[in-house]
């Protein structure tokens, strides 16, 4: 599964210490603006989770994906007034072969619904892990992360 | 409050009121996290902390969570 994470989703998964487990089981991408919101700016502000996200990028568990221009996407972004990282998430979804967008922002999810973009929340991402869904026994270490 | 001059207290009062208003708008899904951060003049990461300080962990509707879980089950 190819999932695009917005800043809200990525930060919450990181704070819940569930990010590594979730990222191991899917292809996760962020657009450049989300990288800025979750790594560049928070690093300057001294947030520890920014360093963890940067580490995951280095390990290849997460990738910053470039966005290709899409006039149709731009028109929708302008019409709905989508901003910042959320606009970049939508641009990225429209520019590539992605399955779903992950966000925990109610208004953004309403927008995605209106645009017929499939979405998944961070908590649903955690339970989407096959081990959890199939009721398999998970390791103590993984269990503590959940 | 004895050591705070009136203009400082008024500025602080206005800022606290604005923060409360932004948090309420976010809670009611009238604005996104991006918009809340922009209006508050803080980073997106900082806005998440402000929301947490106000006891707001999220703003998604039950139906949105159900839809997301249905998607997760379909994988």
Backbone of each chain as ProteinMPNN parsed JSONL, in Angstrom:
{"seq_chain_A": "XXXXXXXXXXXXXXXXXXXXXXXXXXXXXXXXXXXXXXXXXXXXXXXXXXXXXXXXXXXXXXXXXXXXXXXXXXXXXXXXXXXXXXXXXXXXXXXXXXXXXXXXXXXXXXXXXXXXXXXXXXXXXXXXXXXXXXXXXXXXXXXXXX", "coords_chain_A": {"N_chain_A": [[0.849, -1.203, 0.0], [0.533, 2.196, -0.861], [0.963, 5.022, 0.859], [0.202, 8.425, 1.637], [1.347, 10.648, 4.002], [0.109, 13.228, 6.086], [1.259, 16.121, 7.968], [0.13, 16.147, 10.559], [-0.723, 13.478, 10.947], [1.75, 12.1, 10.704], [3.283, 13.199, 12.811], [1.719, 12.478, 15.036], [1.794, 9.67, 14.894], [4.483, 9.338, 15.338], [4.816, 10.415, 17.921], [3.3, 8.577, 19.303], [4.917, 6.468, 19.214], [4.554, 4.571, 17.256], [5.243, 4.716, 14.704], [7.499, 3.481, 13.352], [6.761, 0.771, 13.214], [4.407, 0.877, 11.698], [5.39, 2.035, 9.342], [7.088, 0.064, 8.4], [5.456, -1.726, 7.197], [4.301, -0.661, 4.947], [4.45, 1.467, 2.004], [5.493, 4.603, 2.546], [4.968, 8.057, 2.037], [5.864, 11.533, 1.937], [5.041, 14.91, 1.037], [7.116, 17.739, -0.077], [6.419, 20.06, 1.48], [5.325, 19.003, 3.816], [7.558, 17.781, 4.831], [8.995, 20.043, 5.525], [7.285, 21.039, 7.531], [7.35, 19.015, 9.451], [9.974, 18.29, 9.94], [12.128, 20.213, 9.223], [11.312, 22.852, 10.332], [10.359, 22.12, 13.016], [12.779, 21.027, 13.985], [14.413, 23.236, 14.288], [12.998, 24.409, 16.315], [13.411, 22.688, 18.328], [12.067, 20.225, 18.741], [11.955, 16.861, 19.686], [10.742, 14.802, 18.155], [11.081, 15.552, 15.524], [13.665, 14.867, 14.887], [13.53, 12.125, 15.019], [11.835, 11.57, 12.884], [13.414, 12.496, 10.787], [15.425, 10.613, 10.986], [14.07, 8.291, 10.22], [13.659, 8.919, 7.576], [16.263, 8.84, 6.635], [16.754, 6.124, 6.999], [15.18, 5.101, 5.07], [12.573, 4.392, 5.499], [10.62, 6.087, 5.011], [9.726, 8.477, 2.534], [10.535, 11.53, 0.867], [8.613, 12.889, -1.555], [8.715, 14.229, -4.809], [6.634, 16.702, -6.377], [4.537, 16.645, -9.198], [3.408, 19.016, -11.564], [-0.048, 19.766, -11.756], [-2.796, 20.818, -13.286], [-5.508, 20.43, -12.834], [-5.579, 19.623, -10.178], [-4.593, 21.934, -8.952], [-6.664, 23.72, -9.488], [-8.712, 22.656, -7.929], [-7.589, 22.914, -5.397], [-7.457, 25.669, -5.121], [-10.17, 26.294, -5.303], [-11.251, 25.013, -3.032], [-9.76, 26.149, -1.071], [-7.533, 24.95, 0.144], [-4.614, 24.672, 2.141], [-0.998, 25.076, 2.608], [0.789, 22.267, 3.855], [-1.28, 20.442, 3.585], [-2.389, 21.061, 1.124], [-0.225, 20.367, -0.456], [-0.154, 17.625, 0.059], [-2.487, 16.801, -1.236], [-1.83, 17.574, -3.852], [0.302, 15.82, -4.325], [-1.0, 13.346, -4.146], [-2.623, 13.502, -6.411], [-0.714, 13.528, -8.347], [0.541, 11.121, -8.576], [0.741, 7.486, -8.273], [-0.894, 6.673, -5.879], [-2.38, 5.08, -3.008], [-3.832, 5.908, -0.723], [-4.582, 8.586, 1.612], [-3.252, 9.708, 4.656], [-4.53, 11.237, 7.497], [-5.348, 13.189, 10.43], [-7.07, 15.181, 10.705], [-10.086, 16.638, 11.014], [-11.463, 18.551, 9.338], [-9.917, 18.548, 7.035], [-10.23, 15.887, 6.284], [-12.909, 15.949, 5.608], [-12.738, 17.495, 3.319], [-11.209, 15.775, 1.701], [-13.012, 13.696, 1.427], [-14.988, 14.977, -0.074], [-13.577, 15.26, -2.399], [-13.346, 12.733, -3.272], [-11.154, 11.221, -2.388], [-9.532, 8.488, -1.02], [-9.14, 7.936, 2.482], [-7.278, 7.469, 5.551], [-7.023, 7.218, 9.049], [-4.462, 7.976, 11.555], [-4.712, 6.189, 13.742], [-6.23, 4.145, 12.612], [-4.407, 3.304, 10.762], [-2.533, 2.075, 12.385], [-3.992, -0.136, 13.362], [-4.359, -1.352, 10.957], [-2.206, -2.811, 10.462], [-1.188, -6.018, 9.59], [-0.715, -8.021, 11.486], [-2.053, -7.168, 13.712], [-4.718, -7.022, 12.815], [-5.198, -9.705, 12.104], [-5.03, -10.878, 14.506], [-2.717, -12.05, 15.377], [0.014, -13.106, 17.483], [2.044, -10.608, 18.757], [5.348, -9.265, 19.067], [6.776, -8.51, 22.299], [8.127, -6.126, 22.332], [7.125, -4.759, 20.041], [4.477, -4.641, 20.819], [4.536, -2.957, 23.023], [5.101, -0.618, 21.692], [2.741, -0.075, 20.431]], "CA_chain_A": [[0.0, 0.0, 0.0], [1.275, 3.451, -0.919], [0.219, 6.005, 1.646], [0.781, 9.759, 1.82], [1.062, 11.12, 5.361], [0.207, 14.669, 6.329], [2.087, 16.417, 9.143], [-0.618, 15.756, 11.747], [-0.655, 12.019, 11.048], [3.139, 11.68, 10.921], [3.711, 13.604, 14.165], [0.991, 11.676, 16.032], [2.349, 8.309, 14.865], [5.819, 9.414, 15.952], [4.647, 10.605, 19.364], [2.737, 7.337, 19.865], [5.971, 5.456, 19.027], [4.008, 3.526, 16.397], [5.618, 5.044, 13.33], [8.401, 2.509, 12.733], [6.01, -0.454, 12.926], [3.493, 1.164, 10.591], [6.158, 2.312, 8.126], [7.708, -1.169, 7.904], [4.452, -2.517, 6.497], [3.723, 0.033, 3.793], [5.294, 2.492, 1.393], [4.987, 5.884, 3.059], [5.541, 9.223, 1.364], [5.423, 12.879, 2.338], [5.441, 15.942, 0.072], [8.133, 18.655, 0.47], [5.909, 20.988, 2.513], [5.166, 18.232, 5.055], [8.931, 17.64, 5.349], [9.301, 21.333, 6.165], [6.466, 21.176, 8.747], [7.603, 17.976, 10.454], [11.407, 18.116, 10.198], [12.934, 21.443, 9.179], [10.9, 23.866, 11.321], [10.422, 21.586, 14.393], [14.175, 20.852, 14.41], [14.85, 24.568, 14.754], [12.28, 24.691, 17.563], [13.882, 21.733, 19.335], [11.161, 19.101, 19.001], [12.665, 15.592, 19.475], [10.142, 13.945, 17.114], [11.609, 15.953, 14.215], [14.894, 14.105, 14.669], [13.115, 10.737, 14.764], [11.313, 11.52, 11.507], [14.593, 12.624, 9.913], [16.116, 9.329, 11.056], [13.301, 7.37, 9.379], [13.928, 9.281, 6.176], [17.603, 8.315, 6.332], [16.666, 4.656, 6.934], [14.383, 4.736, 3.897], [11.232, 3.95, 5.888], [9.736, 7.182, 4.596], [10.414, 9.211, 1.455], [9.98, 12.817, 0.423], [8.337, 12.709, -2.988], [8.516, 15.47, -5.563], [5.284, 16.845, -6.923], [4.436, 17.088, -10.592], [2.346, 20.022, -11.737], [-1.324, 19.221, -12.205], [-3.719, 21.967, -13.321], [-6.793, 20.03, -12.245], [-5.379, 19.648, -8.724], [-4.459, 23.344, -8.551], [-8.001, 24.33, -9.544], [-9.458, 22.17, -6.755], [-6.952, 23.494, -4.206], [-7.893, 27.068, -5.064], [-11.615, 26.315, -5.051], [-11.539, 24.599, -1.659], [-8.93, 26.926, -0.135], [-6.63, 24.075, 0.905], [-3.338, 25.392, 2.318], [0.235, 24.482, 3.142], [1.106, 20.853, 3.698], [-2.464, 19.709, 3.141], [-2.462, 21.283, -0.325], [0.855, 19.552, -1.028], [-0.581, 16.219, 0.153], [-3.453, 16.587, -2.309], [-1.063, 17.647, -5.118], [1.071, 14.579, -4.469], [-1.953, 12.268, -4.43], [-3.076, 13.632, -7.799], [0.402, 13.431, -9.297], [1.167, 9.797, -8.615], [-0.065, 6.285, -8.131], [-0.988, 6.432, -4.435], [-3.622, 4.415, -2.62], [-4.616, 6.524, 0.351], [-3.982, 9.7, 2.347], [-3.461, 9.59, 6.106], [-4.64, 12.508, 8.225], [-6.176, 13.14, 11.639], [-7.681, 16.512, 10.738], [-11.484, 16.481, 10.614], [-11.872, 19.389, 8.202], [-9.191, 18.059, 5.856], [-10.871, 14.629, 5.879], [-14.152, 16.327, 4.916], [-12.334, 17.928, 1.977], [-10.804, 14.581, 0.954], [-14.267, 13.009, 1.122], [-15.621, 15.715, -1.176], [-12.753, 15.072, -3.595], [-13.29, 11.278, -3.525], [-9.814, 10.704, -2.095], [-9.594, 7.59, 0.131], [-8.314, 8.371, 3.606], [-7.131, 6.581, 6.705], [-6.522, 7.986, 10.193], [-3.278, 7.317, 12.131], [-5.092, 5.041, 14.579], [-6.638, 3.065, 11.709], [-3.158, 2.801, 10.165], [-1.925, 1.164, 13.363], [-4.734, -1.404, 13.382], [-4.323, -1.974, 9.631], [-1.072, -3.734, 10.453], [-1.791, -7.354, 9.437], [-0.605, -8.782, 12.729], [-3.106, -6.7, 14.603], [-6.01, -7.41, 12.239], [-5.365, -11.158, 12.116], [-4.979, -11.34, 15.883], [-1.5, -12.808, 15.64], [0.776, -12.673, 18.639], [3.105, -9.694, 18.366], [6.437, -9.277, 20.038], [6.588, -7.594, 23.424], [8.641, -4.801, 21.96], [6.146, -4.131, 19.157], [3.262, -4.415, 21.58], [4.72, -1.752, 23.825], [5.056, 0.525, 20.789], [1.337, 0.246, 20.149]], "C_chain_A": [[0.88, 1.247, 0.0], [0.444, 4.542, -0.237], [0.968, 7.34, 1.717], [0.372, 10.239, 3.209], [1.079, 12.636, 5.405], [0.96, 14.885, 7.647], [1.431, 15.921, 10.434], [-0.485, 14.253, 11.993], [0.759, 11.549, 11.398], [3.613, 12.008, 12.346], [3.018, 12.74, 15.225], [1.499, 10.234, 16.062], [3.714, 8.281, 15.54], [5.7, 9.536, 17.464], [4.112, 9.337, 20.041], [3.741, 6.181, 19.775], [5.487, 4.279, 18.169], [4.515, 3.654, 14.964], [6.459, 3.948, 12.661], [7.657, 1.237, 12.327], [5.109, -0.245, 11.709], [4.283, 1.31, 9.286], [6.815, 1.064, 7.538], [6.745, -1.948, 7.014], [3.813, -1.831, 5.293], [4.735, 1.014, 3.197], [4.714, 3.838, 1.799], [5.732, 7.055, 2.419], [5.026, 10.506, 2.006], [5.849, 13.86, 1.242], [6.434, 16.916, 0.718], [7.637, 19.564, 1.604], [5.728, 20.268, 3.861], [6.545, 17.97, 5.684], [9.318, 18.909, 6.106], [8.569, 21.458, 7.513], [6.824, 20.179, 9.851], [9.078, 17.803, 10.813], [12.138, 19.458, 10.292], [12.567, 22.447, 10.281], [10.951, 23.314, 12.752], [11.852, 21.342, 14.896], [14.703, 22.159, 14.979], [14.208, 24.914, 16.096], [12.621, 23.682, 18.666], [12.95, 20.589, 19.675], [11.877, 17.775, 18.711], [12.079, 14.749, 18.351], [10.647, 14.289, 15.718], [12.863, 15.15, 13.876], [14.578, 12.636, 14.379], [12.599, 10.577, 13.337], [12.471, 11.612, 10.512], [15.359, 11.303, 9.856], [15.408, 8.287, 10.186], [13.493, 7.649, 7.892], [15.284, 8.72, 5.748], [17.566, 6.793, 6.16], [15.857, 4.174, 5.735], [12.998, 4.212, 4.237], [10.161, 4.925, 5.394], [10.481, 7.945, 3.505], [9.728, 10.531, 1.173], [9.833, 12.713, -1.09], [8.083, 14.057, -3.662], [7.125, 15.492, -6.183], [5.347, 17.303, -8.372], [3.242, 18.024, -10.721], [1.08, 19.373, -12.308], [-2.364, 20.344, -12.126], [-5.054, 21.666, -12.666], [-6.703, 20.106, -10.713], [-5.307, 21.091, -8.227], [-5.82, 24.033, -8.507], [-8.816, 23.932, -8.316], [-8.913, 22.782, -5.467], [-7.407, 24.935, -4.016], [-9.369, 27.151, -4.677], [-11.937, 26.005, -3.597], [-10.711, 25.359, -0.613], [-8.032, 26.052, 0.722], [-5.259, 24.738, 0.961], [-2.179, 24.491, 2.697], [0.454, 23.017, 2.822], [-0.077, 20.047, 3.194], [-2.65, 19.856, 1.629], [-1.416, 20.428, -1.034], [0.508, 18.057, -1.001], [-1.548, 15.904, -0.994], [-2.761, 16.624, -3.68], [-0.329, 16.328, -5.371], [0.148, 13.416, -4.811], [-2.369, 12.3, -5.902], [-1.95, 13.422, -8.815], [1.001, 12.029, -9.4], [0.177, 8.676, -8.393], [-0.142, 5.894, -6.648], [-2.355, 5.847, -4.085], [-4.48, 5.241, -1.673], [-3.827, 7.675, 0.998], [-4.261, 9.499, 3.831], [-3.458, 10.958, 6.76], [-5.511, 12.31, 9.459], [-6.905, 14.467, 11.819], [-9.092, 16.431, 10.149], [-11.887, 17.29, 9.4], [-11.18, 18.921, 6.921], [-9.814, 16.748, 5.362], [-12.188, 14.908, 5.164], [-13.839, 16.749, 3.482], [-11.966, 16.719, 1.11], [-12.027, 13.775, 0.531], [-14.929, 13.647, -0.09], [-14.877, 15.508, -2.493], [-12.601, 13.597, -3.982], [-11.88, 10.692, -3.364], [-9.924, 9.768, -0.891], [-8.669, 8.054, 1.258], [-8.291, 7.33, 4.717], [-6.553, 7.423, 7.847], [-5.275, 7.284, 10.764], [-3.636, 6.093, 12.973], [-5.54, 3.863, 13.722], [-5.416, 2.475, 11.001], [-2.503, 1.782, 11.09], [-2.659, -0.177, 13.352], [-4.762, -2.076, 12.016], [-3.134, -2.917, 9.499], [-1.629, -5.154, 10.515], [-1.758, -8.175, 10.716], [-1.724, -8.43, 13.685], [-4.47, -7.193, 14.118], [-6.25, -8.912, 12.366], [-5.271, -11.735, 13.525], [-3.754, -12.165, 16.202], [-0.805, -12.265, 16.882], [1.893, -11.76, 18.151], [4.175, -9.694, 19.446], [6.166, -8.272, 21.145], [7.019, -6.198, 23.086], [7.666, -4.044, 21.068], [4.88, -3.77, 19.915], [3.36, -3.155, 22.426], [4.642, -0.51, 22.962], [3.621, 0.917, 20.486], [0.723, 0.915, 21.331]], "O_chain_A": [[1.844, 1.343, 0.759], [-0.629, 4.921, -0.708], [2.193, 7.38, 1.839], [-0.811, 10.236, 3.55], [1.966, 13.264, 4.826], [1.26, 13.924, 8.355], [2.097, 15.345, 11.295], [-0.175, 13.817, 13.102], [0.943, 10.708, 12.278], [4.262, 11.19, 12.997], [3.648, 12.319, 16.195], [1.621, 9.641, 17.134], [4.058, 7.32, 16.229], [6.399, 8.844, 18.205], [4.428, 9.058, 21.197], [3.455, 5.063, 20.203], [5.945, 3.148, 18.329], [4.245, 2.799, 14.12], [6.166, 3.537, 11.539], [7.883, 0.691, 11.247], [5.057, -1.083, 10.808], [3.887, 0.772, 8.252], [7.072, 0.999, 6.336], [7.174, -2.74, 6.174], [2.884, -2.369, 4.691], [5.745, 1.341, 3.82], [3.584, 4.173, 1.441], [6.955, 7.04, 2.283], [3.918, 10.56, 2.54], [6.882, 13.672, 0.599], [6.579, 16.918, 1.941], [8.359, 19.804, 2.572], [5.953, 20.858, 4.918], [6.683, 17.942, 6.907], [9.895, 18.848, 7.192], [9.141, 21.916, 8.502], [6.629, 20.456, 11.035], [9.403, 17.239, 11.857], [12.702, 19.788, 11.336], [13.425, 22.841, 11.071], [11.525, 23.96, 13.628], [12.109, 21.439, 16.096], [15.357, 22.179, 16.021], [14.799, 25.621, 16.913], [12.166, 23.818, 19.802], [13.024, 20.034, 20.771], [12.361, 17.58, 17.596], [12.818, 14.051, 17.657], [10.65, 13.439, 14.828], [13.091, 14.797, 12.719], [15.27, 11.986, 13.595], [12.884, 9.585, 12.667], [12.499, 10.89, 9.515], [15.877, 10.923, 8.806], [16.058, 7.498, 9.5], [13.488, 6.737, 7.064], [15.433, 8.194, 4.645], [18.248, 6.239, 5.298], [15.848, 2.983, 5.422], [12.317, 3.651, 3.379], [8.969, 4.617, 5.369], [11.707, 8.052, 3.537], [8.503, 10.64, 1.231], [10.804, 12.479, -1.808], [7.343, 14.9, -3.155], [6.527, 14.455, -6.469], [6.096, 18.213, -8.728], [2.211, 17.843, -10.074], [1.14, 18.546, -13.218], [-2.758, 20.764, -11.038], [-5.656, 22.527, -12.025], [-7.62, 20.585, -10.045], [-5.895, 21.428, -7.199], [-6.096, 24.827, -7.608], [-9.52, 24.756, -7.733], [-9.672, 23.125, -4.56], [-7.702, 25.366, -2.902], [-9.764, 27.964, -3.842], [-12.794, 26.652, -2.995], [-10.942, 25.22, 0.588], [-7.788, 26.363, 1.888], [-4.789, 25.297, -0.03], [-2.348, 23.324, 3.051], [0.325, 22.584, 1.677], [0.098, 19.076, 2.458], [-3.02, 18.903, 0.943], [-1.686, 19.839, -2.081], [0.84, 17.32, -1.929], [-1.435, 14.863, -1.642], [-3.063, 15.815, -4.557], [-0.34, 15.796, -6.481], [0.474, 12.594, -5.667], [-2.457, 11.26, -6.556], [-2.204, 13.17, -9.993], [1.877, 11.788, -10.23], [-1.035, 8.878, -8.333], [0.466, 4.913, -6.222], [-3.348, 6.088, -4.771], [-5.704, 5.273, -1.8], [-2.599, 7.728, 0.939], [-5.379, 9.158, 4.216], [-2.517, 11.737, 6.606], [-6.312, 11.377, 9.523], [-7.303, 14.831, 12.925], [-9.271, 16.19, 8.955], [-12.58, 16.78, 8.52], [-11.79, 18.902, 5.852], [-9.912, 16.526, 4.155], [-12.551, 14.198, 4.226], [-14.569, 16.413, 2.55], [-12.352, 16.638, -0.056], [-12.078, 13.239, -0.575], [-15.373, 12.959, -1.009], [-15.473, 15.572, -3.569], [-11.839, 13.252, -4.886], [-11.475, 9.794, -4.102], [-10.369, 10.205, 0.171], [-7.552, 8.508, 1.008], [-9.148, 6.451, 4.808], [-5.678, 8.257, 7.614], [-5.058, 6.106, 10.477], [-2.943, 5.077, 12.922], [-5.266, 2.711, 14.058], [-5.395, 1.287, 10.678], [-1.985, 0.759, 10.641], [-2.026, -1.233, 13.335], [-5.144, -3.242, 11.911], [-3.052, -3.712, 8.563], [-2.444, -5.466, 11.384], [-2.681, -8.942, 10.989], [-2.269, -9.291, 14.376], [-5.272, -7.71, 14.896], [-7.354, -9.348, 12.692], [-5.415, -12.943, 13.716], [-3.741, -12.902, 17.188], [-1.011, -11.118, 17.278], [2.614, -12.114, 17.218], [3.927, -10.076, 20.589], [5.425, -7.308, 20.958], [6.392, -5.215, 23.48], [7.401, -2.861, 21.281], [4.284, -2.72, 19.68], [2.405, -2.387, 22.538], [4.181, 0.537, 23.416], [3.316, 2.096, 20.306], [-0.456, 1.267, 21.298]]}, "seq_chain_B": "XXXXXXXXXXXXXXXXXXXXXXXXXXXXXXXXXXXXXXXXXXXXXXXXXXXXXXXXXXXXXXXXXXXXXXXXXXX", "coords_chain_B": {"N_chain_B": [[-0.414, 39.207, 39.425], [0.173, 41.769, 40.105], [2.648, 42.777, 39.253], [2.391, 43.142, 36.573], [2.001, 45.316, 33.909], [-0.731, 47.345, 32.668], [-1.102, 47.504, 29.729], [0.378, 45.224, 28.938], [-1.022, 43.192, 30.227], [-3.47, 43.418, 28.931], [-2.763, 42.795, 26.298], [-1.971, 40.142, 26.661], [-4.378, 39.058, 27.522], [-5.955, 39.369, 25.219], [-4.513, 37.712, 23.479], [-4.779, 35.197, 24.742], [-7.532, 34.899, 24.536], [-7.839, 34.79, 21.783], [-6.467, 32.441, 21.225], [-8.081, 30.581, 22.531], [-10.372, 30.855, 20.959], [-9.449, 29.998, 18.431], [-8.822, 27.34, 19.031], [-11.39, 26.383, 19.618], [-12.607, 26.687, 17.108], [-11.103, 24.871, 15.632], [-11.739, 22.501, 16.962], [-14.402, 22.297, 16.26], [-14.212, 21.655, 13.642], [-14.117, 23.746, 11.893], [-11.912, 24.873, 10.964], [-8.735, 23.913, 9.571], [-5.776, 22.218, 10.836], [-3.572, 23.459, 9.767], [-4.623, 26.004, 9.135], [-5.316, 26.863, 11.687], [-2.797, 27.036, 12.91], [-1.614, 28.99, 11.339], [-3.278, 31.22, 11.823], [-2.824, 31.562, 14.518], [-0.21, 32.247, 14.553], [1.879, 30.486, 14.978], [4.082, 27.595, 14.609], [3.129, 24.611, 12.813], [3.722, 22.339, 14.301], [3.957, 23.495, 16.8], [1.334, 24.306, 17.148], [0.017, 21.9, 17.529], [0.87, 21.293, 20.1], [-0.317, 23.39, 21.527], [-3.011, 22.775, 21.166], [-3.073, 20.346, 22.545], [-2.514, 21.261, 25.115], [-4.897, 22.48, 25.614], [-6.468, 20.326, 25.911], [-7.288, 19.071, 23.599], [-7.207, 16.419, 21.556], [-7.801, 15.625, 19.063], [-10.003, 16.005, 16.179], [-11.704, 14.526, 14.667], [-14.684, 13.097, 13.231], [-16.953, 10.559, 14.426], [-17.981, 9.032, 12.3], [-16.073, 9.445, 10.366], [-13.892, 8.142, 11.464], [-14.889, 5.549, 11.514], [-15.153, 5.053, 8.78], [-12.461, 5.167, 8.046], [-11.473, 2.972, 9.472], [-12.889, 0.939, 8.208], [-11.665, 1.058, 5.743], [-9.128, 0.252, 6.499], [-9.654, -2.388, 7.25], [-10.258, -3.452, 4.81], [-7.873, -3.876, 3.58]], "CA_chain_B": [[-0.795, 40.22, 38.448], [0.606, 43.096, 40.575], [3.83, 43.23, 38.54], [2.12, 43.237, 35.139], [1.372, 46.592, 33.582], [-2.035, 47.175, 32.02], [-1.014, 47.119, 28.311], [0.857, 43.834, 28.83], [-2.136, 42.329, 30.646], [-4.491, 43.456, 27.866], [-2.228, 42.022, 25.167], [-2.021, 38.738, 27.057], [-5.799, 38.707, 27.56], [-6.385, 39.237, 23.825], [-3.864, 36.525, 22.905], [-5.407, 34.003, 25.31], [-8.876, 34.819, 23.955], [-7.704, 34.364, 20.395], [-6.084, 31.022, 21.242], [-9.287, 29.829, 22.884], [-11.253, 30.906, 19.79], [-8.854, 29.135, 17.397], [-8.99, 25.954, 19.486], [-12.805, 26.048, 19.453], [-12.871, 26.545, 15.672], [-10.485, 23.607, 15.207], [-12.548, 21.417, 17.532], [-15.673, 22.213, 15.524], [-13.853, 21.372, 12.243], [-14.324, 24.948, 11.072], [-10.617, 25.168, 10.353], [-7.755, 22.815, 9.615], [-4.618, 22.457, 11.695], [-2.766, 24.461, 9.033], [-5.258, 27.317, 9.304], [-5.223, 27.208, 13.113], [-1.413, 27.445, 13.168], [-1.385, 30.263, 10.635], [-4.003, 32.276, 12.536], [-2.202, 31.741, 15.837], [1.165, 32.727, 14.379], [2.838, 29.488, 15.485], [4.321, 26.522, 13.657], [2.134, 23.534, 12.886], [4.107, 21.491, 15.438], [3.606, 24.265, 17.996], [-0.131, 24.313, 17.275], [-0.375, 20.605, 18.12], [1.106, 21.427, 21.545], [-1.348, 24.291, 22.069], [-4.262, 21.993, 21.212], [-2.936, 19.37, 23.635], [-2.631, 22.023, 26.371], [-6.325, 22.751, 25.787], [-7.159, 19.038, 26.029], [-7.824, 18.637, 22.3], [-6.303, 15.426, 20.953], [-8.198, 15.436, 17.671], [-11.315, 16.59, 15.888], [-12.401, 13.763, 13.637], [-16.017, 12.62, 13.58], [-17.067, 9.109, 14.563], [-18.182, 8.434, 10.974], [-14.791, 9.487, 9.65], [-13.064, 7.066, 12.025], [-15.476, 4.272, 11.053], [-14.778, 4.921, 7.363], [-11.023, 4.869, 8.013], [-11.3, 1.591, 9.946], [-13.392, 0.08, 7.134], [-10.606, 1.022, 4.732], [-8.047, -0.577, 7.064], [-10.087, -3.787, 7.21], [-10.306, -3.899, 3.413], [-6.511, -4.065, 3.055]], "C_chain_B": [[-0.281, 41.606, 38.836], [1.751, 43.667, 39.738], [3.607, 43.39, 37.045], [1.421, 44.555, 34.846], [0.126, 46.355, 32.729], [-1.931, 46.809, 30.534], [-0.573, 45.672, 28.111], [-0.284, 42.873, 29.171], [-3.205, 42.275, 29.555], [-4.038, 42.628, 26.66], [-2.327, 40.516, 25.443], [-3.463, 38.217, 27.039], [-6.317, 38.461, 26.131], [-5.801, 37.959, 23.202], [-4.515, 35.237, 23.423], [-6.8, 33.79, 24.723], [-8.825, 34.309, 22.526], [-7.363, 32.873, 20.317], [-7.299, 30.146, 21.539], [-10.224, 29.734, 21.674], [-10.758, 29.966, 18.685], [-9.057, 27.661, 17.767], [-10.443, 25.508, 19.284], [-13.157, 25.833, 17.978], [-12.291, 25.232, 15.141], [-11.33, 22.427, 15.69], [-13.828, 21.185, 16.728], [-15.463, 21.932, 14.033], [-14.186, 22.545, 11.324], [-13.016, 25.385, 10.443], [-9.68, 23.967, 10.499], [-6.634, 23.183, 10.587], [-3.712, 23.532, 11.075], [-3.308, 25.867, 9.286], [-5.152, 27.793, 10.751], [-3.821, 27.724, 13.45], [-1.138, 28.821, 12.564], [-2.04, 31.421, 11.396], [-3.368, 32.58, 13.897], [-0.773, 32.267, 15.748], [2.199, 31.785, 14.972], [3.069, 28.434, 14.396], [3.237, 25.462, 13.822], [2.422, 22.617, 14.09], [3.751, 22.174, 16.755], [2.11, 24.267, 18.239], [-0.626, 23.003, 17.879], [-0.193, 20.639, 19.639], [0.04, 22.302, 22.2], [-2.679, 23.546, 22.196], [-4.219, 20.993, 22.364], [-3.084, 20.054, 24.997], [-4.09, 22.354, 26.682], [-7.151, 21.455, 25.836], [-7.75, 18.53, 24.731], [-6.822, 17.685, 21.639], [-6.63, 15.196, 19.484], [-9.562, 16.038, 17.437], [-12.084, 15.797, 14.841], [-13.737, 13.24, 14.163], [-16.003, 11.091, 13.67], [-17.182, 8.443, 13.191], [-16.886, 8.415, 10.157], [-13.884, 8.358, 10.142], [-13.578, 5.7, 11.555], [-15.077, 4.017, 9.602], [-13.299, 4.531, 7.23], [-10.761, 3.424, 8.456], [-11.801, 0.585, 8.913], [-12.336, -0.051, 6.048], [-9.475, 0.11, 5.213], [-8.392, -2.064, 6.98], [-10.053, -4.34, 5.789], [-8.921, -4.218, 2.851], [-6.098, -5.536, 3.064]], "O_chain_B": [[-0.288, 42.521, 38.013], [1.83, 44.878, 39.53], [4.538, 43.737, 36.318], [0.394, 44.878, 35.442], [-0.041, 45.286, 32.143], [-2.613, 45.88, 30.103], [-1.078, 44.977, 27.23], [-0.484, 41.867, 28.49], [-3.776, 41.218, 29.288], [-4.814, 41.868, 26.08], [-2.714, 39.731, 24.577], [-3.732, 37.097, 26.604], [-7.019, 37.484, 25.871], [-6.493, 37.225, 22.496], [-4.772, 34.309, 22.657], [-7.204, 32.66, 24.447], [-9.657, 33.502, 22.109], [-7.884, 32.142, 19.475], [-7.52, 29.119, 20.898], [-10.793, 28.678, 21.398], [-11.543, 29.234, 18.082], [-9.417, 26.843, 16.921], [-10.697, 24.391, 18.834], [-13.908, 24.919, 17.637], [-12.904, 24.565, 14.307], [-11.602, 21.488, 14.942], [-14.275, 20.054, 16.541], [-16.413, 21.966, 13.252], [-14.492, 22.367, 10.145], [-13.008, 26.175, 9.498], [-9.811, 23.142, 11.403], [-6.562, 24.306, 11.086], [-3.168, 24.389, 11.771], [-2.56, 26.791, 9.607], [-4.927, 28.975, 11.011], [-3.665, 28.708, 14.173], [-0.521, 29.687, 13.185], [-1.428, 32.472, 11.587], [-3.38, 33.722, 14.358], [-0.195, 32.683, 16.752], [3.264, 32.216, 15.415], [2.351, 28.387, 13.397], [2.529, 25.42, 14.828], [1.51, 22.183, 14.794], [3.303, 21.528, 17.703], [1.659, 24.235, 19.384], [-1.582, 22.998, 18.654], [-1.005, 20.081, 20.378], [-0.445, 21.996, 23.288], [-3.381, 23.671, 23.2], [-5.208, 20.813, 23.074], [-3.696, 19.507, 25.915], [-4.476, 22.491, 27.842], [-8.381, 21.494, 25.806], [-8.616, 17.655, 24.744], [-5.739, 18.092, 21.22], [-5.821, 14.633, 18.746], [-10.208, 16.523, 18.365], [-12.999, 16.318, 14.203], [-13.903, 12.978, 15.354], [-15.158, 10.424, 13.072], [-16.557, 7.412, 12.946], [-16.639, 7.501, 9.37], [-13.2, 7.705, 9.354], [-12.79, 4.809, 11.239], [-14.709, 2.9, 9.24], [-12.936, 3.684, 6.414], [-9.92, 2.737, 7.876], [-11.221, -0.489, 8.754], [-12.131, -1.133, 5.498], [-8.937, -0.693, 4.45], [-7.534, -2.894, 6.679], [-9.848, -5.535, 5.581], [-8.812, -4.774, 1.757], [-4.984, -5.867, 2.656]]}, "name": "protein", "num_of_chains": 2, "seq": "XXXXXXXXXXXXXXXXXXXXXXXXXXXXXXXXXXXXXXXXXXXXXXXXXXXXXXXXXXXXXXXXXXXXXXXXXXXXXXXXXXXXXXXXXXXXXXXXXXXXXXXXXXXXXXXXXXXXXXXXXXXXXXXXXXXXXXXXXXXXXXXXXXXXXXXXXXXXXXXXXXXXXXXXXXXXXXXXXXXXXXXXXXXXXXXXXXXXXXXXXXXXXXXXXXXXXXXXXXXXX"}
